[in-house]
Amino acid sequence: MAQDRPRGFTTDILHSDRLRGAIEHGALHKPVHSSVAYGFEDAQMLAAVFQGTEKGFSYSRSGNPTVEALEAKITAMEEGVGTVAFATGMAAIGSILFSLLRAGDHFLSSAFLFGNTNSLFQSFAAQGIDVSFADATSLDAMKAALRPETRMVFVETIANPRTQIADLEALGALCAERGIVFVVDNTMTSPWLFQPKAVGAHLVVNALTKYIGGHGAALGGAVTDTGLFPWDRYPHIFDAYRSAPPARQALTQLRKKGLRDFGASLAPEAAHTLALGAETLALRLDRACANAAALASFLEAHPKVQRVYHPSLKSHAQHDRATRLFRHPGALLSFELDPREDLFAFCDRLQLAVNSTNLGDNRTLIIPVAHTIYFEMGAARRAEMGLAEGLLRVSVGIEDSGDLLADFEASLGALKF
């Protein structure tokens, strides 16, 4: 029977490999193709594939059948025109800057940024790409930071760890008006909770390691082009890639520079693991977000918790924005304890929440922010970002809600202040 209506999100992921092309030996999902090189009986076909005039694979650093199947899934999730997968989320972000910016360009980022991304941007600044940071929750603050040489704006949907939410709609309109590439990191929401294309994003980043993979079992990242930016007008596309259709010129350059030249390639074994994890994204994230909202509400009512940051709470500065934009307000929260408390002892008393730097796992993970992921930044910069020394970040998992609340209640009961 012919399909006469769009399939649902999970249905499409589950049947993606089978319905988008022939799968070897009747397999229900794309198997792992571990070959590095590919042979051709026709040397002219090898040359055509190498030059990009024919579809195929020549060397796995630039493309692989298993990775390509995962890329197709991400493209469908984000309703884009194409995706390039990378070894990690950081490799995906770094490849955007490496591939599409040049010395003398200005790059504007949200000031509320994952610590490692902040460090990466500082490294690019040392190479002649000027980077500045502004309050992405405020259109006026971001607009004031733009310059004539600004080529790109980068924001996260929900900031890690304080959960600030950028003014995504207004920033999308501003970038479209100014001809600036708008890059949105969708990791904290994933395409199940939000599709950045809806607010005019041109490139969408997903750290596949997190919610899309979900199980903490494989590293990966992806950049999806939404098809909204006129790349034929962008000055930094190399002449060799201008022959591609305008909608695919940036993707071609990302693949050539980020994968072929820089080598930030995703391994097929990891791609296979991530693709399997993606099948249950919606189911897992619905549960994790419900748990996060319940935990945030419990913590906010507890007398020994000073502040709680989660967009589900009406006390959150961008609560209304989160409600309008996102299916759910995310599965990550943070909260502050009295700085005199022993944060390490609090974490160690928890039986279910795991001391871990990752997020987006099925398990609940907790980490003292100032001592770990933002330690390198220093106390002064943490203060500028509003990161209290007593801040704890929690990536909420899919445990039974009652068990999770009881775990935190027991540890909170042992606090001194």
GICOR-V311085 format. One record per backbone hydrogen bond with DSSP energy under -1.0 kcal/mol. CO is the residue of the C=O (numbers start at 1). NH is the residue of the N-H. If there is no record, write none. Layout:
BEGIN
CO;NH / CO;NH
END
This chain:
BEGIN
8;12 / 9;13 / 10;14 / 11;15 / 15;19 / 16;20 / 23;26 / 24;27 / 36;60 / 42;46 / 43;47 / 44;48 / 45;49 / 46;50 / 47;51 / 48;53 / 48;54 / 58;38 / 59;62 / 64;68 / 65;69 / 66;70 / 67;71 / 68;72 / 69;73 / 70;74 / 71;75 / 72;76 / 73;77 / 74;78 / 75;80 / 82;225 / 84;223 / 86;221 / 88;92 / 89;93 / 90;94 / 91;95 / 92;96 / 93;97 / 94;98 / 95;99 / 96;100 / 97;101 / 102;105 / 105;130 / 106;151 / 107;132 / 108;154 / 109;134 / 111;113 / 114;118 / 115;119 / 116;120 / 117;121 / 118;122 / 119;123 / 120;124 / 121;125 / 122;126 / 124;127 / 124;129 / 125;128 / 128;104 / 130;107 / 132;109 / 134;111 / 135;138 / 136;167 / 138;142 / 139;143 / 140;144 / 143;146 / 147;150 / 149;106 / 151;181 / 152;108 / 153;183 / 154;110 / 155;185 / 159;163 / 164;159 / 166;168 / 167;171 / 168;172 / 169;173 / 170;174 / 171;175 / 172;176 / 173;177 / 174;178 / 175;179 / 175;180 / 181;153 / 182;202 / 182;203 / 183;155 / 184;205 / 185;157 / 186;189 / 186;190 / 190;194 / 193;327 / 195;198 / 196;199 / 196;201 / 197;200 / 202;226 / 203;184 / 204;224 / 205;186 / 206;208 / 206;222 / 207;210 / 208;213 / 210;214 / 220;209 / 221;86 / 222;206 / 223;84 / 224;204 / 225;81 / 229;231 / 230;233 / 231;234 / 234;237 / 238;241 / 239;242 / 241;244 / 245;248 / 246;249 / 248;252 / 249;253 / 250;254 / 251;255 / 252;256 / 253;257 / 254;258 / 255;260 / 256;261 / 257;262 / 258;264 / 263;265 / 264;87 / 267;271 / 268;272 / 269;273 / 270;274 / 271;275 / 272;276 / 273;277 / 274;278 / 277;280 / 278;281 / 280;284 / 281;285 / 282;286 / 283;287 / 284;288 / 285;289 / 286;290 / 287;291 / 288;292 / 289;293 / 290;294 / 291;295 / 292;296 / 293;297 / 294;298 / 295;299 / 296;300 / 297;301 / 299;302 / 302;305 / 307;336 / 309;334 / 310;313 / 313;316 / 316;319 / 318;322 / 319;323 / 320;324 / 321;325 / 322;326 / 331;396 / 333;394 / 334;309 / 335;392 / 336;306 / 338;341 / 341;343 / 342;346 / 343;347 / 344;348 / 345;349 / 354;366 / 362;398 / 364;354 / 365;395 / 366;356 / 367;393 / 369;372 / 369;374 / 372;375 / 375;378 / 378;382 / 379;383 / 380;384 / 381;385 / 382;387 / 383;386 / 388;391 / 390;337 / 391;369 / 392;335 / 393;367 / 394;333 / 395;365 / 400;404 / 401;405 / 402;406 / 403;407 / 404;408 / 405;409 / 406;410 / 407;411 / 408;412 / 409;413 / 412;415
END
